[in-house]
Amino acid sequence: MPDPSAGGEVSLGGMLAFADQNSPILSVARSTRSRAEAARVAASILLPTNPEVSVAAGPRFGIAGTGVDVDVTLMQQIQIGGERGLRIDAADRLRDLTDAEIEQIRWAVHCDVHAAFHRSLVEQERMRLAERVVIFQQEVLRVVERQISAGEAAPLALRLAQAEVAQAQQVSVAAQQAFLASRIRLAQLSGWPVTTPPMPAGAVDSPRDPPPLDRLLAVAQERLPSLRAGAARIREADARSALADREAWPRPSVGVQYRREGNPTSEGAYDIVMGVISIPIPSFQLNQGERARARADVTVAEAELDASRRLLEGQIAEARSEVVAAAARTRAYGTEILPRFEENLTLLRRSFELGEIDILALSTGRERFLRIQSDALGAQQDYFVALAGLERVVGVDLWRDDHHEESTP
């Protein structure tokens, strides 16, 4: 687990581990476990209601005189249909659903951090590229100054060279800001202190083609957190539906009644003890509303899961095609453009020094090479964003976190 106060660079694996423990989004998601725990506490109560005591007292008027009657009744409602067990089961299914939804959010955070980390690496390469262009333009400026001193260049060339240096410095500042913004975004996603945003370690990896579509689909059907959450949602709705049906059963009340009948005669008062049971008549209220809502929730949950499964193949196919296309673009740039940027700048400067091209041609050539280099970095960024999108709909990392070795899904 990386320490934000220690400074230094942070690997992708360390960043993912830190986000798993400290992401604000995950912290909120994990707090929902308290609701499931509260439902379990409520379901574990042995009896649904508290006992009731009723007391009645009053005079008894008779020919022989007046006596006092006292009536005390203690009643307790009980459940005879096993509702408590079904409530506990429903609370357990809610806990399982909560865990599944947390895992779904956890995977989304994992993919977002994965993409943000590589986006930050690409922005770092853009910043370094901009800094190299500044150095190149400063070198050109020195060449122009020497040429003017020797009477080989016009003063206009000096002004153009100075303007190119100023422009390159502005581009460098913008690239530094973009890199800092990407690090701050990574800090926000992972829960890292934004006052000291993480410095990503490593270089941009080479692109790889993803596994075949049928293999990805098989893995997704087994491992995708959203599908697991959908199945858990059905089980939770089924448990609530079973509970709603059972709660339509009548709940009798049992108790004991003590009665003291005042008798003004010489015989004295009578003490009477009776057992009492009352049973509601299931006529109008049969828990119809809650049962209907529970059945509707089951229907909706089943429809949502079925729709997710039917749409999954198309989502994976689309995401995979984006990865394949971005990988092809990145490979083309990587083999033909990226390694030659430094060489191209050197050739431009030498041609300018030898007088083969003027400063306008040099500026045009440098701008052209820079734009192509920027497009190449854009292709790399598109690849990693597309890869994170594919992993999001598959449910597993297609390669290990640091992309040194492919892991079998």
N, C-alpha and C positions, 0 to 999 in steps of 0.2 A: 504494500500500500504506500504510494508516494506521499511525502509530507510537503504541503504547500509552503511551509515556513522555511524549508531547507533550500528552496530554489533549485536551479539546474533544470536539465531537460527531463521530460517525462515520456516514457514509451507508450505505445498504444495499449499494450496490456495493462500497464499501470493506470492509464487514464480510464479504461473501461472498469477496472476494479474500483477505482475511486468513485466513479459515477454510480456504480451499483450500490455503494454505501451512502452516498451523500447527495444524490440528485434530488432537487426540490420536488420534481414531479413524482418521483418514487416515494419520497417521504409522505406526501399527501396520500398517495395510493395505499401505502402500508398502514396509514392511520385508519383506513376503513375497516381494518380487522377488529377494531374496538366495537363496531356495530355488530359484527357477527358474534363477538363475545357477549355483548349485551343481549342479543337474541337467545344465546345459549343459557344465560342466567335466567331470563324470563321463562324459558321453556322448562327449566329444571324445577320450578316450584311444584311441590307435591300436590297441593289442592288449589283449584282455580279461584276460590273465594274464601273469605274469612267466615268463621262461624257466627251465627246471629243468636242473640238472646233477646227474648221478649218477656216482659213482665206486665202482668195485669193484676189489679187489686181493687176491691170495692166491697161495700156493705151488702149483707144478705138480710132482707127484711122478712120476718115471718110473724105468725100469730104469737109464737112463744117469746119473741124478742128479736133482737138484731145480732147477726154474726158478721164475720169478715171472711171474704173469699180471696185467696191469693193463687195466681196462675203463673208459673215460670216455665218457659219453653226454650230449649237449646237446639238449634238446627244447623246442620252442615251439609252444603251441596257437595256431591261427589260425582265423579266421572266413571262411567261403566263401559265406554267404548275404546279405551286405550288412547285417549287424546294426548295425554302427556308424552307417551312414547313417540307419537307422530310429530308433536311439537319439537321434541328433541331432535328427531330425524330431520325435520325441516331446517332447524337451526344449524345442524351439521352440514346440510347441503348448501346453506347460505355461506357457511365458512369456506367450503370447497369452492364455491363460485367466487367468493372474494379473493381467495388465493389464486384462482385461475385468471381473474381480471388483473390482479397485481402482476402476475407473470406476463400477461399480455403487454401491460404498460412497461414493464421492465425490459422486454425485448425491443419495444419501440425506442426506449431511451438508449439501449445498446446500439441500435442501428443509427440513431441520430448522432451519437457521440462518434461512432465509427466514421460516418460521413464527414462530420465536422473536423475530426482530427486530420483526415486526408485533405480536406479543403484548406486547412491551415498550413499543411505542408506545401501545397501548391502555391498558396499566397506567399509563403516564405521563399519559394523559388522565384516568384515574380519580383519580390523585393530584391533578391540577390541579382536578378537580371537587370533591374533598374539601376542598382548601384554599379554594376559593371558598365552600363551604358554611360553613366556619369564619368567614370574613370576614362572610358574611351574618348568621350567628348573633350575632357580636359587634356588628354594626350594630343588630340587634334588641334586644340587651341594652342598648345605649346609649339606644334609644328608650324602653324600659321604665323605665330609670333616670330619664329626663326626665319621663315620665308620673307616676312615683311622687313626684318632687319637686314636680310641679304638683298632686298629689292626684287624678290622673285614673286611677290603677291601684292594685290591691291589692298588698300585699307578696308574696302568693303568685305573682303574675306574675313578680316578680324572681327568685324561686327557680327557677321553671320556665325562665326565660330563661338563668339561669346553668347549669342542668343541661343545656340544649340546647347551650350552648357547649362544655361539658366532653365531651358525647357526640360532637359534631362533631370536636373535637380528637382524640379516640380513633380515630374513623374515619379521620381524616387520617393519623395515625401508622401505622395498619394499611395504608392505601393506599401510603404511602411505603415500607413494608417489602415490600409486594407488588411494587412497581416495582423496588426494589433486588434482590429475589429473581429477577425476570425478567431483569435485567441480568447477574446472576451466572450464571444458566442460559445466557444467550447467550455469556458469556465461556467457560464450560466447553465448550460445543459448538465454539467457534471457536478455542480455544487462547489466548484473551486472558487476561492476568493477572487473577485474581479479586480481587486487592487493589485494583485500579483498574478495575472493570468498565466496559465501553463505554457511552457515552451515545448512544442512537440519535438520529439527526437526521431531521427531516422530520415531516410530519403524516400521519395516517391517510388513505389514498387513498379515492376514491369507488369503489364496487363496479362490476364489469362482468360481463356474462354471458359464459360461456365459448363457444368455437366449437362447431359442431354435433358430435354424437356420431361420425358417420362420418369427419369430418375428424380428430378426436382419435384415433380408432382407427387410421387410416392412418398418422398420425405416430408413434404408439406402436409399431406393428409395425416401423417403420423405425429409430426412435431410442431406444427404451427400453433402458437399459443392462442390465437383468436378462435381457431376451431375447437380447441380444448375448452376455452371459455364458453363457447356456444353450447357444447355438450353439457357442461356443468350448469349452464342456465336452464336447460331442459330438465335436468334432474332436480334442480331446486324448485322449478315450477311444478313438476310432478309431485314433489313432496308437499308443497303447499296445497295442491289440489286434493290430495288424499286427506290432508288434515281438515280442509274445508268440508269435505263430505262427511268425515267422522264427527265434526262439531255440530252437524245437524241432528245428531242423536239427542234424545232428551236427557237432561241431567237431573236425577232425583236428589232429593234432600232427605237426610235421615237425622233423627234426633230423639230427645227424651223430653217428656213433659211432666212437671210436678204440679199438682193441684191440691190446694188445701181449701176445703169447703167448711165455712164456719157454720156450726150448728148450735143455736141458742138453747137447745134442750139439755137435759142432764147427760145425754149420751156423749156430748162433746163434738169437736170438729173431726172431719174425715180427711185423711191424707191419701192422695191418689197419685200413683206413678204410672205413666204410660209411655210406650215407645211410639214414635211418630215417623211416618214416611210420606213425602209428597212427591208426586210425579207430574211434570208439565205435560199437557196434551199437545203433541206435534201436529198442529192443524194449520196455522197461518205462517209462522216463522220457522222456516227450515234452512236458514242460512243460504237462501237462494242467491243473494247478491255476491257474497264472498265466493261461493262455489263457481258462479258464472265468471267472475273475474279471474279466478285461478285457472279455470279451463281455457280462458282466452289467452292468458299468459303462456300456457303450454303451447297453444296453437301458434302464437307469435314467435316463441323461441324456436320451435321446430321449423317454421318457415324461414326464419333468419339463418339458421344453420344450413338448411338446404340451399338457400340462395348463395351463401358464402362458398359452399362446396361446388356449386355449379359455376360460379364466377371464377373460381380459383385457377383453373387451367388457363383461362384467357389472361388473367392477371400475371401469372408466371410467364406465359409465352411472351407477353408484351415487355415485361421487365427483362427477360432474358435477351430478347432481340436488342434492347437498348444497350445492354452490357456488351453483346457481341459487336454491335456497330461501333460503340465507343472504344472497345479494345482494338478493333481494326484501325480506327483513326489514330489512336495513340501509338500503335506499333509503327504505322507509316511515318509519323512525325519522329518517333524515337530513333528509327534506323536511318533516316535521311536528313533530319533537320537539327534535332537537339544537340548531338555531339559536335556539330560543325559551327555552332554559333561563334565560339571564340575564334575559331579558324577564319570564319568569314570577316569578323571585325579586324583581325590582323591583316588579312588580304586587302581590305578596304583602306586601312591606314597606310600600308606600304604603297598601294597604287597612288594614293594622294601624295605621299612624300616624293614619289618618283615623277609626279606630274602627269600620270596617265589619266587621271580624272580630276575635275575641279571640285571645289567644296560643295557645290550644289548637287553634283552627282554623288559625292560621298554621303551627303545628308539623305538623298533619296534612297541610296542603297542601304544605309543604316536603318532608316525607317522601315524599309521593306523587310529586312531580316528580322527586325524587332517585332513587326506585326506577325510574321510567320511564327516566330518563337512564342509570342503571346497566344496565338491560336493553338499551338502545340500544348501549352500548359492548360488552356481551356479544354482541350480534348482529354487530357489527363484528369482534370477535375470532373468532367462529365462522366468519365469511366467510373470513378470512385463513388460518385453520387448514384449512378445507375446500379453499381454493385450493391450499395447499401439498400437501395430500393428492392432489388431482387432478394437479398437476404431477409428483408422485412416480410415479404410474402411467402418465403419458403420456411422460415422459422429456425434456421441454423446458419452458422458461419460457414460459408463455402470453403474458406481456407482458414488456417489458424490466424489468431488475432494479428500476429506480426507478419503473416504471409510468407513465412519461410518454407513451409511445407503444406501441401494440400491435406486436409482432413477429410476422411470419408464421411459424408452425411449419413 
